[in-house]
């Protein structure tokens, strides 16, 4: 928060406990919904919970130029469901099928990389 260290260095410095996570299996999924909110596109990411998951997804959405208005995290045992309320750079919902496919592909890549 003080700005003395970049968030990337903090994230990479954290040890991952992959041995604990290896016993579980959750199929990654991404759902993009324009009906759940009047102002935002809602993106749900389902995956095996792991350290840094929210950071990776938020960074991926930000790298795609999306404005994240809020993020909500839920865990169900080993399964994580991260929900993002987003808009494009024009403060509009994501309407283009091509854009939604790109976002889904990028997030699935991140979810599977963990």
TAQUI-V788004 format. One record per residue. SS is DSSP state (H for helix, E for strand, - for the rest). PHI is phi as a letter, one per 30 degrees, with the letter a starting at -180 (999 if undefined). BURIAL is 1 if it has 24 or more other ideal C-beta (glycine too) atoms within 12 Angstrom, else 0. Layout:
SS/PHI/BURIAL  SS/PHI/BURIAL
This chain:
-/999/0  -/d/0  -/i/0  -/d/0  -/b/0  -/d/0  H/e/0  H/d/0  H/d/0  H/d/0  H/d/0  H/d/0  H/d/0  -/d/0  -/d/0  -/c/0  -/c/0  H/d/0  H/d/0  H/d/0  H/d/0  -/d/0  -/d/0  -/c/0  -/b/0  -/b/1  -/d/0  -/d/1  E/a/0  E/b/1  E/c/0  E/c/1  E/b/0  -/c/1  -/c/0  -/d/0  -/b/0  -/d/0  -/c/0  -/b/1  E/d/1  E/c/1  E/c/1  E/c/1  E/c/1  E/c/1  E/a/1  E/d/1  -/d/1  -/a/1  -/d/0  -/i/1  H/d/1  H/d/1  H/e/0  H/d/1  H/d/1  H/d/1  H/d/0  H/d/1  H/d/1  H/d/0  H/d/0  -/d/1  -/i/0  -/d/1  E/c/1  E/c/1  E/d/0  E/a/0  E/b/1  E/b/0  E/c/0  E/b/0  E/b/0  E/b/0  -/i/0  -/d/0  E/c/1  E/c/1  E/b/1  E/c/1  E/c/1  E/c/1  E/c/1  E/b/1  E/b/1  -/d/1  -/d/0  -/c/0  -/i/0  -/c/0  -/d/1  -/d/1  -/c/0  -/d/0  H/d/0  H/d/0  H/d/1  H/d/1  H/d/0  H/d/0  H/d/1  H/d/1  H/d/0  H/d/1  H/d/1  H/d/1  H/d/0  H/d/1  H/d/1  H/d/0  H/d/0  -/d/1
